Amino acid sequence: MPQSYYIFRSGRLRRRQNTIYLECDDNGQVQKQPIPVENVRDLYLFGELDLNTRLLVFLAQQEIVVHCFNYYGFYVGSFYPREGNVSGHVLVRQVEHYLIPEHRLAIAREFVSGALFHMRHNLRYYQNRGRNLQEVIDGIEAVASLLDSALDVPTLMGLEGQARELYYRAFTDILGLEEPFEKRVRRPPNNPINALLSFGNTLLYTAVLSQIYLTQLNPTVSYLHEPSRRRFSLALDLAEVFKPLIVDRLIFRLWNRRMIQESDFEPIGQAEGLYLGERARKVFVREFEEMLATTVQHRRLNRAVSYRQLLRLEAYKLIRHLIGMEPYKALRAWW
C-alpha cells in the first residue's frame, strides 16, 4: 500500500531503472537505500538532498508529490506533477463558485463552521476531564451563532479569528503551561507551542494537498483563503476543518505525555524564534502518520475509513457540491 516517505538524511536522490535510491555518505562509503516507487504516495524532504530533472520526470510519471522543507523544518514548497485526473467541467464549476459571491460564501462558511465545531469538540473533551473551559466554549459558541449573518468572506474570517483567539487561551490549561499561551505567532514561531502548531499545520497542509492531487479539484482555486500566487490555497481551506481534529489533538497528546519537551526546541539563528529539533520532528512525524492511519467507522459508507481517507472524502464532498449533486457539509466528528 502506498505510503509517505520522510527523508531526514542528506545526500542524493537518484533514479535507477524503475526505482528511487537515496545515496548517503557514511564515513567515506556511499550507502544506497532503495525506495520502491510502487510503495511511495509522496515524499517529504527534510535533509539537504541533490536531485535532477531525470528523477523529477520519473516522479511526475508516477504521480508522486514531493514536499520540501528547509533546515529549520519550515515548509518551502511542493513539486506538484501535472494532474492526471482532470475534469474541465469540475474546473469550470470550481471557478464559477469562486466568482459568484454567495456561492463562495456558502462554501467558506462551512469550512469555518466545521473548524469551530472541532474546536468545541476538543474543549468539551478536556472540560469533561476536569479543565475549567466552559467560558471559552460559550465564547466560541457565541461566535459560531454569528456565522450565518456574515455577509462576506472577510467578515467570516474575522469571526474565525475571534474564535481561534478564544480557543488558544484554553491551551494554557490543557497543556499545563507555566507561562500563558497568549496568541498565535507564525513567522517565526516565538515559543514551543507556536513552533508545534506551525510544524503540525504544515504537515496537515501537505497531506491535504497530496489528497487533492488524486481528485479533479484544482488546488489553486479556493473559497475561504484568497487565491494567490505561490500557494495551493484550496489545501489551506480544507485543512481548516481538520486542524483541531488532527494537529491540535496530536500536540495535546505529545506535550502532556512529555514525548516532546521544551528541551527539543532550538533558536532560529539571530531571530527571536524557535524551531523543532530533529529528534522531536521525527517523533511528531511518526505520531502524525499513525494518526492519519487511524480508522473510524464511517456512518454513511458503513465501513472503516482512515483519517487520511477522510481528507480525500472531504475533497470529494466539495466536488459533489460544485457539480450540483448535494450541498457541501463540512465534517463534524461523531467519535
DAZI-V999162 format. One record per residue. RES is the residue in one letter. SS is DSSP state (2 for helix, 1 for strand, 0 for the rest). D_FIRST is the distance of its C-alpha to the first C-alpha in Angstrom with 2 decimals. Layout:
# DAZI-V999162
res: (RES | RES)
ss: (SS | SS)
d_first: (D_FIRST | D_FIRST)
This chain:
# DAZI-V999162
res: (M | P | Q | S | Y | Y | I | F | R | S | G | R | L | R | R | R | Q | N | T | I | Y | L | E | C | D | D | N | G | Q | V | Q | K | Q | P | I | P | V | E | N | V | R | D | L | Y | L | F | G | E | L | D | L | N | T | R | L | L | V | F | L | A | Q | Q | E | I | V | V | H | C | F | N | Y | Y | G | F | Y | V | G | S | F | Y | P | R | E | G | N | V | S | G | H | V | L | V | R | Q | V | E | H | Y | L | I | P | E | H | R | L | A | I | A | R | E | F | V | S | G | A | L | F | H | M | R | H | N | L | R | Y | Y | Q | N | R | G | R | N | L | Q | E | V | I | D | G | I | E | A | V | A | S | L | L | D | S | A | L | D | V | P | T | L | M | G | L | E | G | Q | A | R | E | L | Y | Y | R | A | F | T | D | I | L | G | L | E | E | P | F | E | K | R | V | R | R | P | P | N | N | P | I | N | A | L | L | S | F | G | N | T | L | L | Y | T | A | V | L | S | Q | I | Y | L | T | Q | L | N | P | T | V | S | Y | L | H | E | P | S | R | R | R | F | S | L | A | L | D | L | A | E | V | F | K | P | L | I | V | D | R | L | I | F | R | L | W | N | R | R | M | I | Q | E | S | D | F | E | P | I | G | Q | A | E | G | L | Y | L | G | E | R | A | R | K | V | F | V | R | E | F | E | E | M | L | A | T | T | V | Q | H | R | R | L | N | R | A | V | S | Y | R | Q | L | L | R | L | E | A | Y | K | L | I | R | H | L | I | G | M | E | P | Y | K | A | L | R | A | W | W)
ss: (0 | 0 | 1 | 1 | 1 | 1 | 1 | 0 | 0 | 0 | 1 | 1 | 1 | 1 | 1 | 1 | 0 | 0 | 1 | 1 | 1 | 1 | 1 | 1 | 1 | 1 | 0 | 0 | 1 | 1 | 1 | 1 | 1 | 1 | 1 | 0 | 2 | 2 | 2 | 1 | 1 | 1 | 1 | 1 | 1 | 0 | 0 | 0 | 1 | 1 | 0 | 0 | 2 | 2 | 2 | 2 | 2 | 2 | 2 | 2 | 2 | 0 | 0 | 0 | 1 | 1 | 1 | 1 | 1 | 0 | 0 | 0 | 0 | 0 | 1 | 1 | 1 | 1 | 1 | 0 | 0 | 0 | 0 | 0 | 0 | 0 | 0 | 2 | 2 | 2 | 2 | 2 | 2 | 2 | 2 | 2 | 2 | 2 | 2 | 0 | 2 | 2 | 2 | 2 | 2 | 2 | 2 | 2 | 2 | 2 | 2 | 2 | 2 | 2 | 2 | 2 | 2 | 2 | 2 | 2 | 2 | 2 | 2 | 2 | 2 | 2 | 2 | 0 | 0 | 0 | 0 | 0 | 0 | 2 | 2 | 2 | 2 | 2 | 2 | 2 | 2 | 2 | 2 | 2 | 0 | 0 | 2 | 2 | 2 | 0 | 0 | 0 | 2 | 2 | 2 | 2 | 2 | 2 | 2 | 2 | 2 | 2 | 2 | 2 | 2 | 2 | 2 | 2 | 2 | 0 | 2 | 2 | 2 | 2 | 2 | 0 | 0 | 0 | 0 | 0 | 0 | 0 | 0 | 0 | 0 | 0 | 0 | 0 | 0 | 0 | 0 | 2 | 2 | 2 | 2 | 2 | 2 | 2 | 2 | 2 | 2 | 2 | 2 | 2 | 2 | 2 | 2 | 2 | 2 | 2 | 2 | 2 | 2 | 0 | 0 | 0 | 0 | 0 | 0 | 0 | 0 | 0 | 0 | 0 | 0 | 0 | 0 | 0 | 0 | 0 | 0 | 0 | 2 | 2 | 2 | 2 | 2 | 2 | 2 | 2 | 2 | 2 | 2 | 2 | 2 | 2 | 2 | 2 | 2 | 2 | 2 | 2 | 2 | 2 | 2 | 2 | 0 | 0 | 0 | 0 | 0 | 2 | 2 | 2 | 1 | 1 | 1 | 0 | 0 | 0 | 0 | 0 | 0 | 1 | 1 | 1 | 0 | 2 | 2 | 2 | 2 | 2 | 2 | 2 | 2 | 2 | 2 | 2 | 2 | 2 | 2 | 2 | 2 | 0 | 1 | 1 | 1 | 1 | 0 | 0 | 0 | 0 | 1 | 1 | 1 | 1 | 2 | 2 | 2 | 2 | 2 | 2 | 2 | 2 | 2 | 2 | 2 | 2 | 2 | 2 | 2 | 2 | 0 | 0 | 0 | 0 | 0 | 0 | 0 | 0 | 0 | 0 | 0 | 0 | 0)
d_first: (0.00 | 3.85 | 6.46 | 10.22 | 12.41 | 15.95 | 18.59 | 21.93 | 23.63 | 25.96 | 26.09 | 24.87 | 21.67 | 22.21 | 20.79 | 21.58 | 21.05 | 17.49 | 15.87 | 16.73 | 18.99 | 20.24 | 23.87 | 25.89 | 29.50 | 30.02 | 33.80 | 34.54 | 31.76 | 28.84 | 25.58 | 22.71 | 19.15 | 16.50 | 13.37 | 11.25 | 11.07 | 8.21 | 6.03 | 8.37 | 8.69 | 12.21 | 14.69 | 17.35 | 20.40 | 22.92 | 24.69 | 27.23 | 25.37 | 26.84 | 25.11 | 26.58 | 26.42 | 25.01 | 21.79 | 21.90 | 22.43 | 19.40 | 17.21 | 18.88 | 18.22 | 14.46 | 14.91 | 13.90 | 16.06 | 17.86 | 19.71 | 22.76 | 24.88 | 28.34 | 29.93 | 30.39 | 26.83 | 27.96 | 25.89 | 27.51 | 25.41 | 22.34 | 21.75 | 20.87 | 20.48 | 22.54 | 21.04 | 19.73 | 19.89 | 23.57 | 26.28 | 29.89 | 30.81 | 28.40 | 29.56 | 33.18 | 32.74 | 30.90 | 33.83 | 36.34 | 35.21 | 35.60 | 39.07 | 40.49 | 41.25 | 41.07 | 37.71 | 36.30 | 37.91 | 36.47 | 32.84 | 33.64 | 35.39 | 32.36 | 30.26 | 33.06 | 33.62 | 30.04 | 30.25 | 33.60 | 32.42 | 29.73 | 32.34 | 34.63 | 31.87 | 31.37 | 35.14 | 35.89 | 33.46 | 35.49 | 38.74 | 38.19 | 37.82 | 41.14 | 40.74 | 43.47 | 41.53 | 43.35 | 45.18 | 42.01 | 40.43 | 43.65 | 43.68 | 40.19 | 41.07 | 44.20 | 42.27 | 39.84 | 42.92 | 43.90 | 40.77 | 42.17 | 45.34 | 43.71 | 45.00 | 42.82 | 39.62 | 41.51 | 43.07 | 39.72 | 38.30 | 41.48 | 40.93 | 37.36 | 38.83 | 41.40 | 38.85 | 36.71 | 39.91 | 40.73 | 37.24 | 37.18 | 40.50 | 38.85 | 36.64 | 39.70 | 39.99 | 36.33 | 35.74 | 39.23 | 40.14 | 43.57 | 43.89 | 43.27 | 40.25 | 42.22 | 40.17 | 37.03 | 37.54 | 34.96 | 36.44 | 36.55 | 35.53 | 38.71 | 37.56 | 34.58 | 33.54 | 33.67 | 31.64 | 28.92 | 29.04 | 28.83 | 25.84 | 23.97 | 24.91 | 23.76 | 20.24 | 20.20 | 21.75 | 19.17 | 16.27 | 18.26 | 18.96 | 15.37 | 15.02 | 18.42 | 17.40 | 15.24 | 18.46 | 21.97 | 23.51 | 25.36 | 24.64 | 28.25 | 30.03 | 30.33 | 32.71 | 33.27 | 33.01 | 35.15 | 33.42 | 34.44 | 33.85 | 31.21 | 28.80 | 26.24 | 28.26 | 26.32 | 23.56 | 26.48 | 27.58 | 24.40 | 23.87 | 27.35 | 26.33 | 23.63 | 25.50 | 27.46 | 24.69 | 22.10 | 23.97 | 27.31 | 26.15 | 24.13 | 27.25 | 29.47 | 27.48 | 27.17 | 30.86 | 32.34 | 30.64 | 31.78 | 28.38 | 29.54 | 33.31 | 35.92 | 36.06 | 32.55 | 33.95 | 35.85 | 38.32 | 37.52 | 40.23 | 43.50 | 41.95 | 42.32 | 38.65 | 35.92 | 32.39 | 29.75 | 29.88 | 26.99 | 26.68 | 26.53 | 24.07 | 21.61 | 22.35 | 21.94 | 18.58 | 17.25 | 18.75 | 17.68 | 13.95 | 14.73 | 16.67 | 14.12 | 11.81 | 15.02 | 15.49 | 18.80 | 20.26 | 20.79 | 24.41 | 24.31 | 21.09 | 21.85 | 18.33 | 16.28 | 14.64 | 13.39 | 15.62 | 13.22 | 13.29 | 17.03 | 17.37 | 16.28 | 18.35 | 21.23 | 21.07 | 21.12 | 24.08 | 25.84 | 25.46 | 26.97 | 29.79 | 30.43 | 30.81 | 33.01 | 30.97 | 31.32 | 32.31 | 29.70 | 29.61 | 27.72 | 25.58 | 27.76 | 25.99 | 27.33 | 25.96)
